[in-house]
Structure formats: C-alpha cells, structure tokens
C-alpha cells in the first residue's frame, strides 16, 4: 500500500484534472438526459390519449408504460456514450444483448405474462366490464394489467389470473352477445295433458318482464322420467348475471302459478319401501324367492301393509307414553 504523500497528491490532482476534462461531457449528458425524459413523458401522454380516445384504456396503460421506459433506457445509453467517449454504442448493445438473455431466463414468467397481456389487449377477446368465466372463476373484468387480468366475482371477491393462463386456457364470455338463453326442467304428471301443459307454460312466459320475446320462450317435452314427464322450458334474457338470476326466479314462480291454476299436477319423486315379508301369498313360491327372504324351506308368513302401519303407530304411541307393546315375531 502506497504511503508516500507525494504520490497521493499526484493521484488527487489527476482525478481533479480528469473531472474538469469530463465536466463538459457531464453537462451535455445531463442536458441530453433531460431531453429524453421530456420525450418519454410526451410519448407516454401521446400514446395514452390515442388509445383512451378509442376506448382502450388497458392497452393505453400497457403501451404507454413500455414506450416511456424504452425511451428512458435509450437515453441512458446515449448518456453513457457521451460521458465515456471511449465506450462504443456497439459494445454497449452487445453487453445489453448478453444481459438480456440472463434477464430473460430470470424473468421468463413476467415476460411471458407481459406478452400474453399485450396479445389479449390487441386481439380483444373480451373487454373491461365483460362478464367471463376462466376455469372455475367467473366474474366481471375489472382491468387487464401487464402481468395479470383482474376479475371481480359475483360474491364481491377479486381474482388475479396470470395473463399467460388467460391466453392459453378456454375463456367463456357471457356478455359477448346481446342475449343469453336459460333453461329449466319442469315435471308434470303422467295423467296430465302434456300439450296443454306446454301451452300453459308458454302463455305464462309471454310478456313476462325481463323475458325476451324474440326469440320466443319454448316449452318442449323432454324426458319420460320415473314419476313425471319433464318439460324443458327455455327463454332468453339480457346477458348480464343480475338479469339472468332475477328473470329465472320470475319464470319459476310464473310457471308454478300457471300450472296450478290450470289444474296440472306437479309430482315429486316417490319411493316405495317394501319390507322382506310385505308381500302377498299370491306373489309366487316363497321358498324360492330370495329378494330379502332368508334361505330355507320354511319362509316366514307374509304381512300386509296395514299390519305394518298399525305396528308403527303403536311404536310412535309408546314413544309418547313410555309404554312399548310387545311385537309378534314371525
């Protein structure tokens, strides 16, 4: 380590002389950098106004930010060549090229999301305010940022989805068109007139507030179910979620009231439970039947449904009074 005061003073003088030599370049570089800052501000404002005027604020924010930082980066490159004349622009660009590869690997996901966001904003498969469904998430698009797409769910939550996922996955745009169709299955009894039921349903939906009349509502016999004939009711509404939900409730109430007034039955599923000895003697050879019967040549005797109902009534009475009658084994 040098400790000679003379050598130290010479080095300080050389630094001072070098600073005075480079001072004009610093002044020029500062002026040039200020010009680039002004140009970056002007470019950002111009791009923002251009795209905002065309109703594309998300694309305006993305491109304006990119143009601003690109202009500032170019200004720094020019400033470096002014302050250090020995530095050639080709060398700086080569260094930036090598560094950009490393940056690309380090920030691959960020760059991928940025490019996906740019493509989404350019192609516009959906816009701000559209109601979309991506995977299991459904809601209203708040905005599309450089990294992610923000949607507000119907229950008041925000979901942030990376743009790369939005661009590669299937997206359902519920508000892409002016109308949206809904449907509901209504079951009527087998003893009712299905044609009359369909006519009653169509009349009930005619002029119902919120139901679009062109195309007209439909009522189509759809399925022969176990305890009912199912009629598929289809109608069109405005595409927004609030309209779909509200009109669906009105349609179900109107159909229920109209069918009731017309005397058409709305059956519910019915299950019949048969105990192992709840059959008749005429049902067949009881020693061969194995639908719950015990094996052997001496099957239990049959019991009628009325007998079982009486025994169940006795059990309910015993639970209320504390008395439990003795049941007869067969």
RALINCOR-V639183 format. One record per residue. RES is the residue in three letters. PHI is phi in whole degrees, 0 to 359 (none if undefined). OMEGA is omega in radians with two decimals (NA if undefined). BURIAL is 1 if it has 16 or more other ideal C-beta (glycine too) atoms within 10 Angstrom, else 0. Layout:
# RALINCOR-V639183
RES_PHI_OMEGA_BURIAL ; RES_PHI_OMEGA_BURIAL
This chain:
# RALINCOR-V639183
UNK_none_-3.12_0 ; UNK_288_3.11_0 ; UNK_238_3.14_0 ; UNK_287_-3.14_0 ; UNK_300_-3.11_0 ; UNK_294_3.14_0 ; UNK_295_3.13_0 ; UNK_297_3.13_0 ; UNK_295_3.12_0 ; UNK_297_3.14_0 ; UNK_293_3.11_0 ; UNK_295_3.13_0 ; UNK_296_3.12_0 ; UNK_294_3.09_0 ; UNK_297_-3.12_0 ; UNK_294_3.12_0 ; UNK_297_3.10_0 ; UNK_296_3.11_0 ; UNK_296_3.13_0 ; UNK_294_3.10_0 ; UNK_292_-3.07_0 ; UNK_272_-3.09_0 ; UNK_301_3.09_0 ; UNK_300_3.11_0 ; UNK_295_3.10_0 ; UNK_297_3.11_0 ; UNK_296_3.11_0 ; UNK_296_-3.13_0 ; UNK_298_3.12_1 ; UNK_297_3.13_0 ; UNK_296_3.14_0 ; UNK_295_-3.14_1 ; UNK_295_3.08_1 ; UNK_297_3.08_0 ; UNK_296_3.11_0 ; UNK_293_3.07_1 ; UNK_297_3.08_0 ; UNK_296_3.11_0 ; UNK_295_3.11_1 ; UNK_297_3.11_1 ; UNK_296_-3.13_0 ; UNK_294_3.13_0 ; UNK_296_3.14_1 ; UNK_298_3.14_1 ; UNK_296_-3.11_0 ; UNK_296_3.14_0 ; UNK_294_3.13_1 ; UNK_299_-3.14_1 ; UNK_294_-3.10_0 ; UNK_297_-3.08_0 ; UNK_279_3.06_1 ; UNK_295_3.11_0 ; UNK_295_3.12_0 ; UNK_263_3.06_0 ; UNK_73_3.13_0 ; UNK_231_-3.06_1 ; UNK_292_-3.13_0 ; UNK_295_3.10_1 ; UNK_295_3.10_1 ; UNK_298_-3.14_1 ; UNK_295_-3.11_1 ; UNK_293_-3.09_1 ; UNK_288_3.13_1 ; UNK_295_3.10_1 ; UNK_296_3.13_0 ; UNK_295_-3.14_1 ; UNK_295_-3.14_1 ; UNK_297_-3.10_1 ; UNK_288_3.06_0 ; UNK_293_3.10_0 ; UNK_295_3.11_1 ; UNK_294_3.10_1 ; UNK_297_3.08_0 ; UNK_296_3.09_0 ; UNK_297_3.10_1 ; UNK_297_3.10_0 ; UNK_296_3.11_0 ; UNK_293_3.12_1 ; UNK_298_3.14_1 ; UNK_297_3.12_0 ; UNK_289_3.12_1 ; UNK_282_-3.10_1 ; UNK_290_-3.12_1 ; UNK_242_-3.07_0 ; UNK_299_-3.14_0 ; UNK_288_3.13_0 ; UNK_280_-3.14_0 ; UNK_267_3.11_0 ; UNK_303_3.14_0 ; UNK_295_3.11_0 ; UNK_294_3.13_0 ; UNK_296_3.14_1 ; UNK_294_3.09_0 ; UNK_295_3.10_0 ; UNK_296_3.11_0 ; UNK_295_3.11_0 ; UNK_295_3.09_0 ; UNK_294_3.14_0 ; UNK_293_-3.12_0 ; UNK_293_3.08_0 ; UNK_295_3.11_0 ; UNK_295_3.12_0 ; UNK_296_3.13_0 ; UNK_298_3.09_0 ; UNK_292_-3.09_0 ; UNK_289_-3.08_0 ; UNK_242_-3.10_0 ; UNK_299_-3.10_0 ; UNK_295_-3.14_0 ; UNK_295_3.13_0 ; UNK_294_3.12_0 ; UNK_297_3.11_1 ; UNK_294_3.14_1 ; UNK_295_3.13_1 ; UNK_295_3.10_0 ; UNK_296_3.09_1 ; UNK_297_3.11_1 ; UNK_296_3.13_1 ; UNK_294_3.11_0 ; UNK_297_-3.12_1 ; UNK_290_3.12_1 ; UNK_285_-3.10_0 ; UNK_275_3.08_0 ; UNK_54_3.00_0 ; UNK_293_3.02_0 ; UNK_210_-3.08_1 ; UNK_234_3.08_1 ; UNK_298_-3.09_0 ; UNK_99_3.08_0 ; UNK_290_3.06_1 ; UNK_257_-3.01_1 ; UNK_232_3.05_1 ; UNK_227_3.12_0 ; UNK_239_-3.09_1 ; UNK_64_3.12_0 ; UNK_265_-3.08_0 ; UNK_256_-3.13_0 ; UNK_220_3.14_1 ; UNK_174_-3.09_1 ; UNK_258_-3.14_1 ; UNK_289_3.07_1 ; UNK_277_3.10_1 ; UNK_194_3.10_0 ; UNK_245_-3.11_1 ; UNK_262_-3.11_1 ; UNK_294_-3.08_1 ; UNK_255_-2.98_1 ; UNK_213_3.03_1 ; UNK_254_-3.09_1 ; UNK_255_3.07_1 ; UNK_236_3.10_1 ; UNK_256_-3.10_0 ; UNK_289_-3.08_0 ; UNK_289_3.09_0 ; UNK_262_2.98_0 ; UNK_83_3.08_0 ; UNK_241_3.12_0 ; UNK_253_3.10_0 ; UNK_244_-3.14_1 ; UNK_253_-3.07_0 ; UNK_246_3.11_1 ; UNK_304_-3.09_1 ; UNK_297_3.12_1 ; UNK_297_3.09_1 ; UNK_291_3.12_0 ; UNK_297_-3.06_1 ; UNK_285_-3.07_1 ; UNK_265_-3.12_0 ; UNK_270_3.08_0 ; UNK_283_-3.11_0 ; UNK_237_3.07_1 ; UNK_259_-3.14_0 ; UNK_259_-3.07_0 ; UNK_288_-3.09_1 ; UNK_253_-3.13_1 ; UNK_290_-3.11_0 ; UNK_239_-3.03_0 ; UNK_283_-3.10_0 ; UNK_229_3.13_0 ; UNK_221_-3.09_1 ; UNK_263_3.05_0 ; UNK_237_-3.13_1 ; UNK_211_-3.14_0 ; UNK_204_3.14_0 ; UNK_265_3.11_0 ; UNK_241_3.14_1 ; UNK_258_3.07_1 ; UNK_240_-3.08_1 ; UNK_290_3.11_0 ; UNK_293_3.14_0 ; UNK_273_-3.13_0 ; UNK_264_3.12_1 ; UNK_279_-3.07_0 ; UNK_293_3.12_1 ; UNK_299_3.12_0 ; UNK_296_3.13_0 ; UNK_298_3.11_1 ; UNK_296_3.12_1 ; UNK_295_3.11_0 ; UNK_298_-3.14_1 ; UNK_294_3.14_1 ; UNK_297_3.10_1 ; UNK_294_3.13_0 ; UNK_293_-3.13_1 ; UNK_271_3.12_1 ; UNK_290_3.13_0 ; UNK_64_3.05_0 ; UNK_286_-3.11_1 ; UNK_303_3.13_0 ; UNK_95_-3.14_1 ; UNK_271_3.11_1 ; UNK_287_-3.09_1 ; UNK_268_3.08_0 ; UNK_220_0.13_0 ; UNK_290_-3.08_0 ; UNK_284_3.07_0 ; UNK_298_-3.09_1 ; UNK_235_3.02_1 ; UNK_224_-2.98_1 ; UNK_238_3.00_0 ; UNK_301_-2.89_0 ; UNK_239_-3.00_0 ; UNK_205_2.99_0 ; UNK_264_-3.05_0 ; UNK_273_-3.06_0 ; UNK_293_-3.10_0 ; UNK_232_-3.11_0 ; UNK_201_2.96_1 ; UNK_260_-3.05_1 ; UNK_273_3.09_1 ; UNK_247_3.12_1 ; UNK_272_3.13_0 ; UNK_260_-3.12_1 ; UNK_232_-3.13_0 ; UNK_210_-3.11_1 ; UNK_247_3.10_1 ; UNK_220_2.95_1 ; UNK_295_-2.96_1 ; UNK_283_-3.05_1 ; UNK_288_-3.03_1 ; UNK_301_-3.12_1 ; UNK_298_3.11_0 ; UNK_293_-3.12_0 ; UNK_298_-3.10_1 ; UNK_292_-3.10_0 ; UNK_296_-3.10_0 ; UNK_291_3.11_1 ; UNK_301_3.09_1 ; UNK_297_3.12_0 ; UNK_295_-3.13_0 ; UNK_295_-3.12_1 ; UNK_297_3.11_0 ; UNK_296_-3.12_0 ; UNK_295_3.14_1 ; UNK_294_3.14_1 ; UNK_299_-3.12_0 ; UNK_292_-3.11_0 ; UNK_294_3.13_1 ; UNK_293_3.10_1 ; UNK_295_3.12_0 ; UNK_292_3.13_0 ; UNK_278_3.12_1 ; UNK_74_3.14_0 ; UNK_265_-3.06_1 ; UNK_285_3.02_0 ; UNK_246_-3.04_0 ; UNK_287_3.05_1 ; UNK_244_-3.12_0 ; UNK_302_-3.12_0 ; UNK_239_3.08_0 ; UNK_245_3.10_0 ; UNK_252_-3.13_0 ; UNK_254_3.11_0 ; UNK_251_3.04_0 ; UNK_285_-3.00_0 ; UNK_294_3.13_0 ; UNK_245_-3.13_1 ; UNK_266_3.11_0 ; UNK_220_3.11_1 ; UNK_256_3.13_0 ; UNK_296_-3.08_0 ; UNK_276_-3.08_0 ; UNK_284_3.12_0 ; UNK_139_3.13_0 ; UNK_289_-3.03_0 ; UNK_287_3.11_1 ; UNK_283_-3.14_0 ; UNK_257_3.13_0 ; UNK_287_-3.13_0 ; UNK_235_3.10_0 ; UNK_276_-3.13_0 ; UNK_94_3.14_0 ; UNK_279_3.03_0 ; UNK_286_3.14_0 ; UNK_287_3.09_0 ; UNK_131_-3.12_0 ; UNK_267_-3.11_0 ; UNK_236_-3.10_0 ; UNK_290_3.10_1 ; UNK_292_3.13_0 ; UNK_287_-3.12_0 ; UNK_283_3.03_1 ; UNK_237_3.13_1 ; UNK_277_-3.12_0 ; UNK_300_-3.14_0 ; UNK_297_3.13_0 ; UNK_295_3.13_0 ; UNK_294_3.13_0 ; UNK_296_3.13_0 ; UNK_296_-3.14_0 ; UNK_295_3.11_0 ; UNK_295_3.08_0 ; UNK_297_3.09_0 ; UNK_296_3.13_0 ; UNK_293_3.11_0 ; UNK_295_3.13_0 ; UNK_293_-3.13_0 ; UNK_292_3.11_0 ; UNK_291_3.11_0 ; UNK_277_-3.04_0 ; UNK_261_-3.11_0 ; UNK_89_3.13_0 ; UNK_265_-3.14_0 ; UNK_240_-3.12_0 ; UNK_289_-3.14_0 ; UNK_278_-3.11_0 ; UNK_270_3.14_0 ; UNK_278_3.07_0 ; UNK_274_3.10_0 ; UNK_244_NA_0
